[in-house]
Amino acid sequence: MKVLGWVATFMSVMMYVSYFPQIMNNLAGQKGNFIQPLVAIINCSLWVYYGLFKKERDIPFAAANALGIVFGLVTAITALI
């Protein structure tokens, strides 16, 4: 289960790294929609809170979702400017 947890963490990180093309398009003037990254920020924030504050902390889970907050925030901001 520990290996599965780390594989899932890696895949979660890769999901948020996939925002890079949208960020690059936003910065190049081809604005994307900010709604999806905004919802991802909210979702990831809730999961980070859950991972850190449940009885037995789940650090890999919280770490993967923390990156989702960062990448989602960058994507949402670049879509607005």
C-alpha positions as CSV (number, residue, x, y, z in Angstrom):
1,M,0.0,0.0,0.0
2,K,2.9,2.4,0.7
3,V,4.2,1.9,-2.9
4,L,0.7,2.5,-4.2
5,G,0.5,5.7,-2.2
6,W,3.7,7.0,-3.7
7,V,2.7,6.0,-7.2
8,A,-0.6,7.8,-6.7
9,T,1.3,10.8,-5.3
10,F,3.5,10.9,-8.5
11,M,0.5,10.7,-10.7
12,S,-1.2,13.5,-8.9
13,V,1.8,15.7,-9.3
14,M,2.0,14.8,-13.0
15,M,-1.7,15.8,-13.3
16,Y,-0.9,19.3,-12.0
17,V,2.3,19.6,-14.0
18,S,0.1,19.2,-17.1
19,Y,-1.0,22.8,-16.4
20,F,2.3,24.0,-17.9
21,P,1.0,24.2,-21.5
22,Q,-2.1,26.2,-20.4
23,I,0.1,28.6,-18.4
24,M,2.4,29.0,-21.4
25,N,-0.6,29.7,-23.7
26,N,-2.0,32.2,-21.1
27,L,1.4,34.0,-21.0
28,A,1.5,34.0,-24.8
29,G,-1.8,35.8,-25.0
30,Q,-4.1,32.8,-25.6
31,K,-6.1,33.0,-22.5
32,G,-7.7,29.9,-21.0
33,N,-10.5,29.5,-18.6
34,F,-9.7,30.2,-15.0
35,I,-12.7,28.2,-13.6
36,Q,-11.1,24.7,-13.8
37,P,-7.9,25.7,-12.0
38,L,-9.9,27.7,-9.4
39,V,-12.0,24.6,-8.6
40,A,-8.7,22.5,-8.5
41,I,-7.3,25.0,-5.9
42,I,-10.4,24.6,-3.7
43,N,-10.4,20.8,-4.1
44,C,-6.7,20.5,-3.3
45,S,-7.0,22.9,-0.4
46,L,-9.6,20.6,1.2
47,W,-7.5,17.5,0.6
48,V,-4.4,19.1,2.1
49,Y,-6.3,20.1,5.2
50,Y,-7.7,16.5,5.4
51,G,-4.2,14.9,4.9
52,L,-2.6,17.1,7.5
53,F,-5.2,17.1,10.2
54,K,-6.7,13.6,10.2
55,K,-5.7,11.4,13.1
56,E,-2.8,9.7,11.2
57,R,-1.3,12.3,8.9
58,D,-0.9,11.5,5.3
59,I,2.1,13.6,4.2
60,P,2.5,12.2,0.6
61,F,-1.2,12.8,0.0
62,A,-1.0,16.4,1.4
63,A,2.2,17.1,-0.5
64,A,0.8,16.1,-3.9
65,N,-2.3,18.2,-3.4
66,A,-0.2,21.2,-2.1
67,L,1.5,21.2,-5.6
68,G,-2.0,21.3,-7.1
69,I,-2.7,24.5,-5.1
70,V,0.5,26.1,-6.4
71,F,0.0,25.1,-10.1
72,G,-3.7,25.8,-10.0
73,L,-3.1,29.2,-8.6
74,V,-0.5,30.1,-11.2
75,T,-2.8,28.8,-14.0
76,A,-5.8,30.7,-12.7
77,I,-3.8,34.0,-12.3
78,T,-2.2,33.8,-15.8
79,A,-5.6,33.1,-17.3
80,L,-6.9,36.4,-15.8
81,I,-4.0,38.7,-16.7
